[in-house]
């Protein structure tokens, strides 16, 4: 009998604009994994491409939601966190303890910085709390900015491969098994990502063309794709290569529509076939 995979993801829900839960739910579902989404907050729209927004913090609802499930027996094959307000991290740690079983893999996308700057509303205290959460995880998926903040490395746009490996070594001291680092530009004209095994020090790379635009939500797409494909049993090299191809196609489809559409995030719906094709014939 085939085993149905179930993933719990906790991150914000932006009603307009492709990011966070509006990305995670369809991407993970396309890989034939049941995606259980718990919103950490509800926003009218994402905050990167629009001038204003509404924001509702759901801190007081998180434990009410997951405690209600005690009436049934649930098993989560993975738990995946994205954007989290600082005041929710202690609650998320409780949820990790509540649902972590022997074979449950915990993925943490730190999701607090980009282009060398922290998101609005975050400060050093958030980094300290995020480090606590990371120590409870198996796999972390920072972008370059987040990796620099977490490793106390001064940020710059271009690191060499050796410098990048040094950052990864620092991050491995948190006790995680793997680090998936995105947003690297040490290969000219390419956007590169790396999967680093903290025990063996082995790594794999994948690259796609670099586009001179700011695309909103691509980090969420990257994390959701990587997590879903790895849960389906693909090896790291194929997972990373497929994820990069998926995002590259989504970006190209977006650019075909013209620059005014960029604020809504990338047109990933037109690229889901990349993921669907990758998992065909697995079982």
TORPATOR-684455 format. One record per residue: x, y, z of N, C-alpha, C, O in turn; residue in one letter. Coordinates in steps of 0.001 Angstrom, whole numbers, padded with zeros to 6 digits, always signed. Example, Ala and Ser with C-alpha at 12.3 -4.5 7.8 and 13.67 -1.06 7.14 Angstrom:
# TORPATOR-684455
+013190-005690+007800+012300-004500+007800+013200-003300+007800+014236-003319+008465A+012850-002250+007080+013670-001060+007140+012900+000030+007870+013409+001138+008039S
***
This chain:
# TORPATOR-684455
+000840-001198+000000+000000+000000+000000+000875+001248+000000+001840+001321+000760X+000559+002217-000828+001327+003457-000897+001095+004288+000365-000020+004348+000883X+002141+004917+000842+002041+005758+002029+001716+007187+001612+002404+007770+000775X+000663+007744+002202+000332+009132+001940+001186+010023+002820+001252+009818+004032X+001835+011000+002230+002695+011910+002964+001894+013132+003413+001051+013650+002679X+002180+013576+004636+001478+014739+005179+002501+015709+005764+003378+015318+006533X+002372+016984+005385+003281+018024+005854+002477+019126+006537+001411+019519+006064X+003000+019612+007647+002420+020764+008338+003302+021978+008068+004501+021949+008345X+002719+023035+007533+003484+024257+007337+002830+025410+008081+001610+025572+008057X+003667+026213+008745+003203+027356+009523+003911+028595+008999+005129+028724+009125X+003153+029497+008418+003685+030751+007893+002518+031685+007591+001358+031290+007708X+002816+032902+007208+001734+033864+007019+000937+033587+005739+001400+032908+004823X-000262+034133+005716-001122+034044+004525-001360+035459+004010-002063+036253+004636X-000765+035760+002866-000995+037048+002203-002049+036829+001132-001833+036074+000184X-003178+037484+001281-004312+037201+000396-004002+037519-001064-004379+036763-001959X-003317+038635-001306-002972+039034-002673-001460+039034-002814-000747+039583-001974X-000979+038416-003879+000459+038329-004093+000952+036932-003755+000607+036378-002711X+001758+036369-004637+002173+034976-004482+003377+034864-003539+004509+035169-003917X+003111+034425-002314+004184+034193-001354+003631+033357-000211+002423+033142-000113X+004515+032893+000643+004146+032184+001869+003138+031066+001614+003376+030216+000756X+002012+031047+002344+001066+029939+002214+000432+029844+000844+000122+028744+000388X+000226+030991+000161-000392+030927-001162+000535+030258-002173+000088+029842-003242X+001810+030154-001845+002777+029431-002666+002936+028001-002166+002901+027051-002949X+003112+027858-000846+003404+026541-000278+002298+025524-000549+002578+024386-000924X+001054+025928-000362-000058+024981-000519-000122+024368-001917-000157+023142-002023X-000140+025158-003000-000225+024533-004325+001047+023808-004745+000962+022769-005398X+002213+024318-004395+003465+023681-004808+003615+022314-004150+003935+021331-004818X+003388+022255-002855+003519+020988-002140+002438+020008-002568+002703+018814-002710X+001218+020503-002777+000126+019644-003235+000402+019077-004625+000039+017937-004914X+001041+019868-005487+001365+019399-006837+002329+018216-006809+002389+017430-007755X+003082+018097-005713+004008+016973-005554+003357+015807-004831+004042+014909-004342X+002032+015825-004765+001230+014742-004193+001526+014523-002712+001669+013391-002251X+001613+015623-001987+001779+015592-000541+000633+016387+000073+000343+017497-000374X-000023+015835+001094-001074+016575+001780-000427+017722+002545+000440+017501+003390X-000844+018934+002250-000253+020114+002871-001254+020729+003845-002280+021273+003438X-000944+020635+005123-001776+021209+006176-001193+022573+006527-000083+022659+007052X-001936+023638+006239-001414+024982+006434-002027+025669+007640-003248+025712+007791X-001168+026206+008500-001622+026997+009643-001067+028407+009468+000151+028585+009477X-001931+029420+009309-001445+030785+009110-000957+031419+010410-001662+031415+011420X+000258+031964+010370+000787+032686+011533+000209+034098+011597+000142+034706+012665X-000205+034604+010448-000806+035936+010348-001559+036003+009029-001288+035227+008112X-002503+036928+008936-003217+037162+007680-002971+038605+007254-003177+039541+008027X-002528+038764+006011-002276+040091+005450-003160+040297+004226-003484+039339+003524X-003543+041519+003974-004340+041817+002785-003549+041499+001520-004117+041076+000513X-002231+041705+001579-001330+041466+000450+000089+041392+001014+000333+041789+002154X+001015+040884+000213+002379+040804+000731+002980+042209+000836+002461+043162+000253X+004067+042321+001578+004595+043640+001952+005725+044136+001063+006200+045259+001232X+006157+043313+000121+007328+043700-000679+006964+044512-001919+007721+045396-002321X+005827+044226-002523+005518+044873-003790+004401+045896-003737+004057+046493-004757X+003829+046105-002552+002711+047028-002400+003051+048084-001347+003887+047850-000474X+002410+049230-001431+002746+050348-000547+002150+050209+000854+002720+050736+001809X+001023+049519+001001+000378+049402+002304-000340+048056+002386-000551+047378+001380X-000711+047690+003619-001342+046403+003818-002022+046362+005185-001737+047180+006059X-002922+045401+005352-003480+045110+006675-002746+043893+007238-002195+043085+006491X-002748+043776+008568-002002+042689+009216-002749+042227+010457-003073+043032+011330X-003019+040940+010534-003669+040353+011697-002786+039248+012251-002608+038218+011600X-002234+039440+013435-001383+038460+014100-002266+037357+014695-003204+037647+015438X-001967+036095+014369-002770+034977+014854-002080+034205+015972-002345+033019+016172X-001207+034872+016689-000463+034249+017791-001381+033498+018756-001072+032380+019167X-002497+034108+019113-003382+033511+020110-004177+032326+019575-004823+031616+020346X-004136+032104+018261-004906+031011+017668-004073+029758+017416-004633+028671+017266X-002758+029885+017368-001918+028767+016934-002099+027514+017778-002382+026442+017242X-001940+027637+019094-002081+026460+019951-003525+025966+020005-003766+024767+020145X-004492+026889+019892-005898+026462+019848-006143+025547+018650-006849+024543+018749X-005544+025915+017519-005734+025130+016293-005125+023743+016447-005802+022737+016234X-003851+023690+016815-003171+022382+016848-003657+021527+018019-003668+020300+017915X-004059+022150+019133-004575+021362+020257-005910+020716+019914-006238+019652+020439X-006682+021352+019036-007965+020785+018622-007771+019438+017927-008659+018585+017954X-006611+019254+017307-006332+018011+016598-006108+016837+017536-006029+015694+017086X-006002+017102+018848-005765+016020+019803-006916+015011+019822-006764+013893+020313X-008056+015415+019286-009193+014498+019224-008947+013369+018232-009656+012363+018240X-007943+013537+017379-007613+012544+016371-006126+012220+016477-005367+012961+017103X-005719+011132+015875-004301+010780+015872-003702+011221+014542-004089+010735+013479X-002756+012144+014619-002143+012672+013405-000650+012385+013399+000010+012401+014438X-000149+012129+012235+001303+012025+012063+001713+012954+010931+001118+012928+009853X+002717+013763+011171+003259+014624+010131+004641+014108+009729+005528+013942+010566X+004798+013861+008438+006097+013415+007932+007106+014548+007948+008314+014317+008002X+006609+015766+007902+007498+016932+007943+006746+018120+008517+005522+018209+008425X+007507+019032+009112+007000+020326+009561+007882+021390+008921+009108+021285+008933X+007246+022412+008364+007969+023429+007588+007491+024806+008033+006308+025126+007923X+008417+025617+008536+008053+026975+008927+008641+027990+007964+009751+027825+007457X+007869+029047+007722+008319+030162+006904+008328+031422+007748+008840+031421+008868X+007765+032496+007220+007748+033781+007929+007020+033653+009259+005880+033193+009317X+007704+034072+010339+007136+034017+011678+007432+035316+012427+008578+035765+012431X+006436+035928+013057+006716+037056+013944+007564+036586+015127+007484+035425+015527X+008362+037471+015677+009234+037121+016794+008449+036555+017972+008887+035608+018625X+007282+037146+018235+006517+036743+019424+005855+035374+019288+005202+034910+020223X+006019+034715+018122+005418+033401+017924+006430+032261+018005+006035+031095+018035X+007703+032567+018041+008704+031511+017918+008656+030541+019096+008822+029337+018901X+008435+031034+020305+008326+030118+021445+007137+029173+021286+007202+028018+021705X+006064+029657+020689+004894+028804+020437+005238+027748+019377+004852+026586+019504X+005946+028150+018358+006343+027196+017316+007225+026104+017896+007120+024946+017492X+008090+026453+018835+008923+025447+019500+008052+024422+020221+008363+023231+020220X+006971+024878+020832+006038+023954+021486+005383+023027+020465+005183+021841+020728X+005054+023577+019302+004425+022763+018254+005405+021728+017725+005016+020596+017440X+006669+022103+017591+007691+021132+017187+007709+019959+018177+007686+018798+017770X+007751+020267+019459+007804+019222+020481+006550+018353+020436+006621+017137+020608X+005422+018979+020209+004141+018269+020201+004050+017252+019064+003537+016149+019255X+004551+017622+017875+004336+016773+016701+005587+016065+016181+005495+015263+015252X+006732+016342+016754+007959+015699+016301+007960+014228+016710+007896+013900+017895X+008033+013352+015717+008193+011927+015961+009525+011492+015350+010237+012298+014753X+009848+010229+015505+011158+009742+015095+011473+010038+013637+012607+010376+013298X+010468+009911+012772+010704+010097+011339+010174+011426+010811+010080+011608+009597X+009827+012353+011694+009364+013671+011266+010564+014569+010994+011426+014742+011856X+010616+015136+009800+011715+016025+009429+011255+017472+009601+010200+017859+009099X+012049+018259+010308+011697+019658+010539+012535+020552+009638+013765+020540+009692X+011842+021330+008806+012464+022276+007887+012176+023698+008377+011029+024035+008672X+013206+024520+008462+013017+025915+008858+013581+026831+007780+014776+026806+007487X+012705+027634+007197+013114+028730+006322+013121+029975+007201+012051+030441+007594X+014295+030535+007526+014354+031651+008485+013507+032854+008086+012844+033455+008932X+013525+033203+006825+012580+034170+006266+012510+035479+007054+011431+035874+007497X+013663+036163+007236+013626+037434+007955+014482+038526+007314+014546+039636+007843X+015146+038238+006180+016032+039243+005584+016233+038977+004104+016013+037868+003618X+016654+040018+003398+017010+039903+001991+017836+041121+001594+017692+042192+002183X+018685+040959+000613+019537+042047+000118+020320+042717+001257+020543+043927+001240X+020731+041916+002237+021567+042418+003325+020836+043153+004419+021477+043668+005335X+019499+043223+004364+018727+043958+005359+017620+043077+005934+017035+042245+005241X+017352+043288+007226+016263+042564+007862+014922+043165+007449+014830+044356+007151X+013890+042334+007434+012559+042822+007121+012084+043792+008200+012540+043740+009343X+011180+044661+007829+010621+045647+008765+010025+044949+009979+009324+043945+009853X+010313+045490+011149+009765+044941+012381+010656+043947+013080+010361+043537+014202X+011755+043545+012436+012671+042591+013044+013933+043297+013534+014360+044298+012957X+014524+042766+014603+015799+043281+015103+016636+042090+015579+016297+040938+015309X+017734+042380+016291+018639+041313+016715+017939+040269+017580+018303+039094+017548X+016953+040683+018339+016246+039720+019191+015573+038631+018348+015443+037489+018788X+015149+038994+017142+014532+038003+016271+015571+036975+015818+015281+035780+015756X+016766+037436+015507+017830+036509+015108+018116+035529+016234+018275+034333+015992X+018181+036028+017465+018448+035157+018613+017356+034108+018783+017652+032945+019056X+016092+034511+018624+014992+033560+018739+015005+032564+017572+014708+031383+017756X+015348+033044+016377+015407+032156+015221+016506+031100+015405+016340+029954+014988X+017603+031480+016016+018672+030506+016299+018162+029388+017209+018536+028228+017039X+017313+029737+018169+016726+028723+019047+015880+027740+018233+015942+026531+018455X+015099+028259+017299+014245+027407+016472+015088+026517+015564+014787+025336+015385X+016139+027088+014997+017013+026338+014102+017650+025154+014813+017823+024092+014217X+017998+025329+016081+018631+024243+016838+017694+023044+017013+018145+021949+017350X+016403+023248+016787+015432+022159+016887+015115+021546+015521+014293+020634+015431X+015752+022034+014468+015405+021614+013110+016406+020621+012543+017490+020415+013088X+016005+020007+011426+016880+019077+010700+017515+019743+009490+018683+019505+009180X+016742+020574+008811+017199+021220+007578+016810+022694+007643+015676+023025+007989X+017754+023583+007311+017430+025006+007230+017651+025476+005793+018491+024947+005066X+016868+026490+005408+016883+026960+004022+017025+028479+003975+016116+029161+003502X+018137+029021+004451+018308+030474+004424+018700+030982+003050+019262+030242+002243X+018402+032260+002782+019033+032904+001640+020366+033468+002126+020711+033325+003299X+021104+034098+001242+022443+034561+001601+022407+035586+002737+023237+035531+003644X+021454+036517+002693+021363+037533+003744+021135+036893+005107+021803+037242+006081X+020200+035964+005174+019894+035305+006441+021071+034485+006938+021349+034450+008136X+021765+033824+006011+022939+033042+006392+024014+033934+007002+024687+033538+007953X+024174+035132+006458+025163+036072+006999+024776+036528+008403+025616+036542+009303X+023513+036900+008596+023070+037318+009922+023227+036192+010949+023677+036428+012070X+022858+034985+010565+022885+033862+011498+024307+033413+011832+024548+032869+012910X+025246+033639+010914+026629+033214+011131+027541+034359+011552+028754+034186+011663X+026953+035529+011786+027722+036729+012155+028796+037044+011114+029936+037368+011447X+028401+036941+009853+029288+037234+008733+028862+038540+008074+027697+038669+007698X+029754+039512+007920+029377+040752+007228+028850+040443+005824+029444+039663+005078X+027728+041067+005484+027089+040781+004198+027797+041483+003045+028242+042623+003181X+027898+040803+001922+028280+041397+000653+027566+040610-000431+027124+039486-000190X+027450+041174-001605+026658+040522-002654+027364+039325-003256+026718+038361-003668X+028687+039377-003312+029419+038316-003994+030422+037644-003064+031416+038249-002661X+030151+036392-002731+031090+035558-001981+031688+034524-002933+031020+034077-003865X+032926+034150-002703+033516+033047-003453+032935+031734-002926+032273+031714-001889X+033183+030649-003641+032715+029344-003164+033358+029010-001824+032675+028520-000925X+034653+029263-001671+035332+028973-000403+034743+029793+000739+034570+029278+001844X+034436+031049+000490+033818+031890+001517+032427+031371+001875+032022+031399+003037X+031710+030903+000871+030373+030350+001101+030452+029098+001960+029646+028912+002871X+031416+028247+001670+031590+027023+002467+031954+027352+003914+031571+026626+004831X+032681+028430+004117+033010+028861+005473+031748+029269+006233+031597+028946+007412X+030844+029980+005556+029563+030346+006172+028769+029091+006526+028185+029003+007606X+028752+028133+005623+028020+026890+005861+028596+026122+007037+027850+025532+007819X+029911+026123+007169+030545+025474+008322+030094+026116+009628+029840+025426+010615X+029996+027445+009624+029540+028152+010832+028090+027765+011157+027752+027520+012315X+027248+027714+010138+025841+027382+010356+025670+025934+010822+024718+025619+011537X+026578+025066+010422+026467+023655+010802+026625+023453+012310+026236+022409+012834X+027191+024440+013015+027359+024326+014463+026028+024377+015206+025982+024089+016402X+024950+024736+014523+023629+024730+015148+023077+023313+015302+022042+023113+015937X+023769+022332+014721+023359+020946+014881+022393+020434+013838+021824+019355+014002X+022195+021189+012759+021295+020740+011700+021996+019691+010830+023221+019579+010840X+021202+018931+010082+021766+017895+009226+022149+018441+007850+023172+018060+007281X+021316+019335+007328+021574+019895+005998+021274+021380+005990+020437+021873+006746X+021983+022081+005114+021723+023498+004878+021505+023680+003386+022320+023247+002572X+020414+024317+003040+020102+024607+001639+020180+026125+001487+019312+026854+001967X+021216+026583+000822+021500+028016+000735+021232+028513-000675+021734+027949-001648X+020441+029568-000781+020067+030100-002097+020516+031543-002244+020908+032185-001270X+020454+032050-003475+020756+033456-003740+022228+033762-003901+022664+034874-003602X+023009+032789-004370+024458+032965-004534+024788+033403-005948+024135+032986-006905X+025803+034244-006079+026148+034792-007401+027627+034640-007725+028169+035423-008506X+028294+033642-007136+029731+033517-007391+030046+032964-008790+031193+033026-009233X+029034+032424-009483+029207+032042-010879+028652+033178-011733+027466+033495-011644X+029491+033787-012551+029109+034990-013297+027886+034745-014180+027830+033787-014950X+026903+035650-014041+025702+035565-014859+024730+034489-014428+023745+034232-015120X+024992+033851-013285+024152+032764-012805+023671+033035-011381+024331+033723-010602X+022520+032484-011068+022031+032469-009697+022152+031026-009212+021578+030109-009800X+022899+030845-008141+023299+029507-007722+022762+029174-006334+022638+030044-005471X+022446+027894-006139+022038+027381-004839+022904+026171-004498+023472+025525-005378X+022991+025884-003208+023849+024797-002747+023144+024015-001646+022488+024596-000781X+023286+022698-001685+022835+021831-000594+024082+021273+000074+024934+020669-000578X+024176+021481+001375+025390+021141+002133+025055+020135+003226+024225+020399+004095X+025712+018975+003175+025546+017958+004201+026509+018271+005345+027726+018241+005160X+025973+018567+006510+026808+019055+007619+027726+017985+008190+028759+018318+008770X+027383+016720+008043+028215+015649+008585+029359+015298+007647+030514+015216+008067X+029034+015090+006373+030059+014661+005411+030801+015826+004776+031868+015632+004194X+030252+017043+004878+030778+018244+004224+030619+018190+002696+031154+019031+001974X+029881+017197+002226+029634+017084+000783+028583+018116+000377+027678+018424+001153X+028704+018647-000831+027726+019624-001310+027453+019422-002790+028271+018868-003524X+026278+019886-003211+025913+019903-004628+025443+021303-004978+024886+022014-004142X+025673+021688-006223+025321+023016-006716+024357+022907-007887+024349+021911-008610X+023546+023941-008064+022717+024069-009266+022564+025553-009571+022445+026376-008664X+022569+025884-010859+022511+027292-011259+021512+027503-012379+021234+026601-013169X+020979+028714-012429+020109+029152-013509+020514+030569-013893+021266+031210-013159X+020033+031069-015024+020391+032448-015422+019959+033471-014375+018943+033300-013702X+020740+034523-014254+020415+035629-013350+019637+036694-014117+020021+037072-015224X+018545+037176-013527+017724+038214-014147+017796+039479-013296+017671+039395-012074X+017993+040645-013904+018194+041889-013144+016889+042520-012640+016628+043697-012887X+016086+041739-011944+014839+042228-011377+014705+041673-009957+015370+040705-009590X+013839+042301-009172+013500+041758-007864+012181+041000-007989+011137+041581-008284X+012252+039696-007758+011065+038862-007867+010590+038498-006471+011348+037940-005678X+009341+038812-006172+008789+038562-004847+008309+037113-004738+007692+036582-005661X+008598+036488-003608+008090+035145-003335+008925+034010-003877+008572+032848-003673X+010021+034298-004563+010822+033199-005123+011492+032366-004033+011720+031171-004221X+011809+032989-002893+012372+032223-001788+011378+031213-001240+011753+030095-000887X+010111+031603-001166+009065+030683-000720+008859+029558-001730+008651+028404-001356X+008918+029908-003007+008825+028886-004050+009972+027893-003941+009775+026681-004024X+011176+028430-003753+012363+027588-003663+012235+026611-002496+012432+025407-002664X+011906+027131-001321+011812+026287-000135+010720+025231-000293+010941+024060+000015X+009552+025636-000767+008431+024697-000905+008754+023594-001899+008434+022429-001661X+009385+023950-003011+009746+022967-004019+010802+022013-003486+010667+020796-003614X+011854+022564-002887+012916+021701-002369+012365+020717-001343+012657+019523-001400X+011569+021220-000408+011043+020370+000658+010152+019266+000088+010290+018101+000460X+009242+019630-000812+008310+018650-001372+009037+017569-002163+008749+016383-002001X+009974+017967-003013+010688+016988-003834+011577+016087-002990+011708+014898-003281X+012185+016638-001952+013026+015805-001091+012172+014818-000305+012597+013689-000059X+010969+015238+000092+010064+014312+000768+009642+013164-000140+009379+012057+000330X+009577+013432-001439+009205+012390-002394+010355+011436-002717+010181+010486-003480X+011530+011689-002136+012623+010725-002251+013643+011005-003324+014523+010174-003550X+013568+012140-003999+014571+012473-005006+015888+012835-004310+015882+013378-003205X+017012+012531-004963+018296+012868-004356+018541+014374-004462+017903+015063-005257X+019475+014871-003647+019687+016311-003542+020022+016969-004874+019558+018073-005159X+020816+016301-005680+021206+016897-006958+020002+017102-007859+019857+018152-008485X+019135+016094-007922+017946+016195-008768+016940+017174-008167+016297+017929-008897X+016802+017167-006848+015888+018104-006195+016302+019541-006478+015471+020371-006846X+017581+019831-006308+018067+021195-006494+017955+021621-007954+017533+022739-008252X+018335+020728-008856+018266+021054-010281+016820+021292-010720+016543+022235-011462X+015905+020443-010266+014496+020587-010631+013909+021863-010056+013151+022560-010730X+014256+022173-008812+013758+023389-008176+014225+024630-008926+013443+025554-009150X+015486+024653-009312+016016+025792-010056+015314+025932-011410+014995+027044-011831X+015074+024810-012088+014393+024861-013385+012951+025337-013230+012446+026094-014059X+012302+024894-012174+010924+025309-011893+010835+026820-011718+009980+027472-012317X+011720+027371-010898+011682+028810-010639+012088+029603-011873+011525+030663-012146X+013062+029095-012618+013495+029790-013827+012356+029876-014837+012147+030925-015448X+011620+028786-015018+010490+028812-015950+009413+029773-015448+008824+030507-016242X+009150+029776-014137+008152+030699-013569+008555+032145-013803+007706+032985-014104X+009842+032442-013669+010327+033806-013908+010162+034183-015377+009712+035285-015692X+010521+033278-016263+010405+033580-017701+008944+033791-018104+008648+034660-018924X+008042+033011-017539+006616+033195-017814+006120+034547-017299+005253+035177-017906X+006682+034978-016178+006308+036270-015606+006801+037421-016475+006071+038379-016726X+008041+037318-016928+008618+038377-017753+007885+038516-019089+007850+039601-019670X+007306+037429-019569+006522+037494-020811+005290+038379-020639+004775+038936-021609X+004822+038504-019395+003626+039304-019117+003936+040786-018958+003031+041619-019006X+005227+041124-018766+005618+042522-018633+005873+042927-017198+005337+042319-016272X+006695+043959-017007+007128+044384-015681+006014+044777-014720+006165+044538-013522X+004891+045373-015171+003846+045746-014202+003324+044587-013369+002738+044803-012308X+003529+043356-013837+003019+042196-013113+003966+041699-012027+003608+040798-011268X+005162+042265-011936+006171+041748-011020+005752+041844-009559+006139+040992-008760X+004975+042853-009188+004617+043027-007784+003750+041883-007266+003661+041679-006055X+003111+041135-008162+002234+040052-007736+002975+038744-007490+002353+037738-007148X+004303+038743-007660+005056+037506-007550+005156+036830-008896+004604+037314-009884X+005864+035700-008941+006104+035061-010233+004992+034084-010592+004330+033518-009722X+004808+033905-011882+003728+033088-012430+004075+031598-012331+004285+030921-013337X+004129+031110-011087+004549+029720-010875+003516+028717-011354+003849+027565-011632X+002255+029150-011453+001208+028223-011894+001517+027637-013268+001169+026493-013559X+002182+028442-014115+002513+027986-015462+003721+027055-015490+004056+026496-016534X+004374+026890-014339+005589+026079-014290+005441+024825-013432+006401+024069-013286X+004270+024591-012865+004089+023437-011986+004343+022107-012684+004648+021113-012025X+004221+022076-013996+004458+020841-014743+005877+020326-014551+006123+019125-014660X+006821+021238-014261+008213+020826-014018+008269+019900-012803+008961+018882-012824X+007540+020257-011750+007517+019442-010545+006730+018143-010751+007147+017075-010304X+005615+018252-011420+004770+017075-011670+005529+016043-012487+005477+014851-012187X+006236+016495-013521+007019+015583-014348+008154+014918-013551+008500+013762-013795X+008720+015658-012606+009857+015138-011848+009480+013973-010947+010311+013107-010671X+008225+013943-010483+007842+012872-009561+007128+011713-010257+006755+010736-009607X+006935+011815-011571+006297+010717-012292+007181+009478-012250+008391+009564-012459X+006595+008366-011987+007343+007105-011994+008132+006818-010737+008868+005832-010681X+007990+007684-009696+008724+007439-008453+008205+006160-007776+008977+005340-007280X+006890+006023-007775+006303+004866-007070+005846+003791-008062+005330+002751-007652X
***
